[in-house]
């Protein structure tokens, strides 16, 4: 059982410049979401980070909210929170896989994201994982975001695009003087 194992937890990084994080939560299971948020806030505060909080209707909207914020705001990182409990249909698999994959793609594109969206079989598992005094997965997601922010700052933020980015192609073509239609 995962609850009986011990794990090494990295110490929180230290920052010389302010850190601002956006917590995006899907409060479908409100009590579980509230515990995830409490854990995330405590870790962010312990690291001296400031944060904003936004709620989305469900886990599928969380990555989109992060993408919008990353394009239109000035956050150093993001904490994705929510809970998906297995039901009677394959909808569970779709929501788990699609939300996780979207967050992963955003991370690979340079967003510093801690993924605290729980994917569990039942409510009891969710309650244990969300509880800040027990498994504290919200705090773990905040710590992950902070570590990624620290790594980004250590290596410097680059404007260089990696991989396929249609925006980069459009900008490059317009700089060459090509007509874009």
Buried (B, 14 or more C-beta within 10 A) or exposed (E): EEEEEEEEEEEBBEBEEEBBBBBBBBBBBEEBBBBBBBBBBBBBEEBEBEBEBEBBEEBBBBBBBBBEBBEEEEBBBBBBBBBBBBEEEEEBEEBBEEBBEBBEEBBEEBBBBBBBBBBBEEEEBBBBBBBBEEBBBBBBBBBBBBBBBBEBBEEEEEEEBEEEEEEBEEEEEEEEEEEEE
